[in-house]
Amino acid sequence: MNETTTQMTSARNAEHDRADASSRARRRIRRAVTLALAVVFPLLVWAAAVPLAGLDLMVGSGAAAQRVAPPAIVVAALFAGCAAWAVLALLERFTRSSGRIFAVIGWTVLALSLLGPVLTGAKPAVLGVLLAMHLVTGATLMIGLPRPARRHRTTAEGRDVDWRRDETPTRPRFPNE
């Protein structure tokens, strides 16, 4: 390699590193917003059910009965969201099909989490609200977390290619070929 080619490669790599850093930052911000929404949505369900509709969200019976309150909702949603984010991050680091694997794991965990409210023996109205809170939290995380960070990928020549189209970049032709 000559010096000019080395400089061009270094410049291209530096530009690619900057693009990757900004892409990672955008992905983190988007995922943090998703996590915040996963906390807010079940709180909105709670607000519609308890203060507005006058439903008493009691889970369990007798001395073991507990009232479902906003602090418990926030803690549960944050725990689920952080766990989902961590699983996705590990999958992205160690697998090639992280989105597909995350979807299988996440939707399975969401389905299993729906057993919790069902097994508490809650009244039908309370059960409906608890299931709705589980579903809005889980669906928000499952839809919002794994979205692709970039809409375009860059070819080896530095040209942007829309990932949604099947554009196959052509190799540049050199005069001596």
NUKERO-654722 format. One line per 2 residues: their letters; for each residue z, y, x of C-alpha. Coordinates in nm, 3 decimals. Example, Ala and Ser with C-alpha at 12.3 -4.5 7.8 and 13.67 -1.06 7.14 Angstrom:
<pts>
as	0.780,-0.450,1.230; 0.714,-0.106,1.367
</pts>
This chain:
<pts>
mn	0.000,0.000,0.000; -0.076,0.344,0.126
et	0.156,0.643,0.106; -0.015,0.800,-0.197
tt	0.011,0.480,-0.398; 0.378,0.446,-0.304
qm	0.447,0.804,-0.416; 0.265,0.751,-0.746
ts	0.456,0.427,-0.806; 0.787,0.598,-0.726
ar	0.707,0.886,-0.961; 0.606,0.644,-1.237
na	0.924,0.441,-1.187; 1.141,0.755,-1.197
eh	0.970,0.865,-1.518; 1.017,0.519,-1.666
dr	1.389,0.523,-1.570; 1.435,0.862,-1.741
ad	1.261,0.731,-2.052; 1.481,0.420,-2.051
as	1.797,0.632,-2.014; 1.701,0.857,-2.305
sr	1.606,0.550,-2.508; 1.945,0.392,-2.442
ar	2.120,0.716,-2.538; 1.924,0.738,-2.865
rr	2.003,0.373,-2.939; 2.377,0.431,-2.880
ir	2.378,0.738,-3.104; 2.189,0.555,-3.379
ra	2.427,0.261,-3.359; 2.733,0.488,-3.365
vt	2.594,0.654,-3.679; 2.538,0.309,-3.829
la	2.898,0.219,-3.751; 3.020,0.542,-3.914
la	2.812,0.467,-4.224; 2.953,0.114,-4.235
vv	3.297,0.276,-4.262; 3.199,0.547,-4.513
fp	3.009,0.327,-4.762; 3.299,0.094,-4.853
ll	3.523,0.401,-4.881; 3.277,0.541,-5.136
vw	3.296,0.212,-5.331; 3.677,0.233,-5.315
aa	3.668,0.596,-5.431; 3.449,0.505,-5.728
av	3.671,0.210,-5.824; 4.024,0.335,-5.767
pl	4.057,0.711,-5.825; 3.755,0.750,-6.055
ag	3.760,0.426,-6.255; 4.138,0.378,-6.233
ld	4.120,0.021,-6.101; 4.424,-0.112,-5.918
lm	4.295,-0.298,-5.611; 4.568,-0.555,-5.562
vg	4.488,-0.869,-5.366; 4.706,-1.178,-5.387
sg	4.986,-1.245,-5.628; 5.362,-1.218,-5.645
aa	5.545,-1.107,-5.331; 5.234,-1.159,-5.117
aq	5.029,-0.908,-5.319; 4.881,-0.622,-5.117
rv	4.712,-0.305,-5.225; 4.372,-0.238,-5.067
ap	4.393,0.118,-4.934; 4.158,0.338,-4.726
pa	4.333,0.273,-4.390; 4.284,-0.104,-4.430
iv	3.919,-0.048,-4.525; 3.857,0.172,-4.220
va	4.022,-0.075,-3.981; 3.834,-0.373,-4.125
al	3.497,-0.195,-4.120; 3.551,-0.067,-3.765
fa	3.653,-0.413,-3.646; 3.349,-0.576,-3.807
gc	3.118,-0.302,-3.677; 3.245,-0.314,-3.319
aa	3.227,-0.694,-3.318; 2.869,-0.686,-3.451
wa	2.769,-0.425,-3.194; 2.922,-0.631,-2.912
vl	2.744,-0.948,-3.026; 2.413,-0.761,-3.046
al	2.465,-0.609,-2.701; 2.531,-0.952,-2.551
le	2.229,-1.099,-2.724; 2.007,-0.815,-2.601
rf	2.128,-0.871,-2.248; 2.093,-1.248,-2.236
tr	1.821,-1.348,-2.485; 1.462,-1.256,-2.557
ss	1.484,-1.276,-2.935; 1.808,-1.087,-2.990
gr	1.708,-0.942,-3.327; 1.629,-1.279,-3.480
if	1.944,-1.444,-3.345; 2.154,-1.146,-3.452
av	2.011,-1.168,-3.803; 2.099,-1.537,-3.835
ig	2.452,-1.484,-3.701; 2.515,-1.163,-3.894
wt	2.391,-1.272,-4.236; 2.582,-1.600,-4.197
vl	2.904,-1.417,-4.109; 2.851,-1.181,-4.403
al	2.803,-1.475,-4.641; 3.119,-1.641,-4.508
sl	3.313,-1.314,-4.536; 3.239,-1.309,-4.907
lg	3.459,-1.617,-4.941; 3.764,-1.406,-4.851
pv	3.771,-1.202,-5.172; 3.672,-1.506,-5.380
lt	3.959,-1.716,-5.246; 4.222,-1.445,-5.309
ga	4.221,-1.518,-5.680; 4.159,-1.154,-5.767
kp	4.076,-1.041,-6.119; 3.702,-1.015,-6.193
av	3.687,-0.634,-6.168; 3.882,-0.631,-5.841
lg	3.671,-0.918,-5.709; 3.353,-0.724,-5.788
vl	3.477,-0.420,-5.596; 3.589,-0.628,-5.297
la	3.255,-0.808,-5.285; 3.070,-0.476,-5.310
mh	3.271,-0.335,-5.018; 3.193,-0.645,-4.808
lv	2.824,-0.627,-4.896; 2.775,-0.257,-4.824
tg	2.957,-0.286,-4.492; 2.772,-0.599,-4.382
at	2.430,-0.487,-4.502; 2.469,-0.150,-4.331
lm	2.551,-0.318,-4.002; 2.281,-0.583,-4.033
ig	2.007,-0.335,-4.119; 2.116,-0.045,-3.900
lp	2.228,-0.200,-3.571; 1.932,-0.410,-3.452
rp	1.651,-0.160,-3.516; 1.423,-0.113,-3.215
ar	1.514,0.177,-2.992; 1.157,0.286,-2.918
rh	0.850,0.300,-3.133; 0.622,0.294,-2.829
rt	0.611,0.089,-2.515; 0.453,0.199,-2.194
ta	0.188,0.000,-2.015; 0.177,-0.049,-1.641
eg	-0.072,0.238,-1.625; 0.178,0.474,-1.790
rd	-0.009,0.486,-2.121; 0.190,0.474,-2.447
vd	0.103,0.188,-2.679; 0.217,0.182,-3.040
wr	0.425,-0.137,-3.076; 0.331,-0.167,-3.444
rd	-0.039,-0.206,-3.364; -0.190,-0.484,-3.169
et	-0.332,-0.266,-2.895; -0.406,-0.460,-2.586
pt	-0.423,-0.217,-2.296; -0.727,-0.252,-2.083
rp	-0.701,-0.265,-1.709; -0.843,0.045,-1.537
rf	-1.169,-0.015,-1.359; -1.199,0.101,-1.004
pn	-1.528,0.229,-0.858; -1.560,-0.055,-0.607
e	-1.529,-0.332,-0.871
</pts>
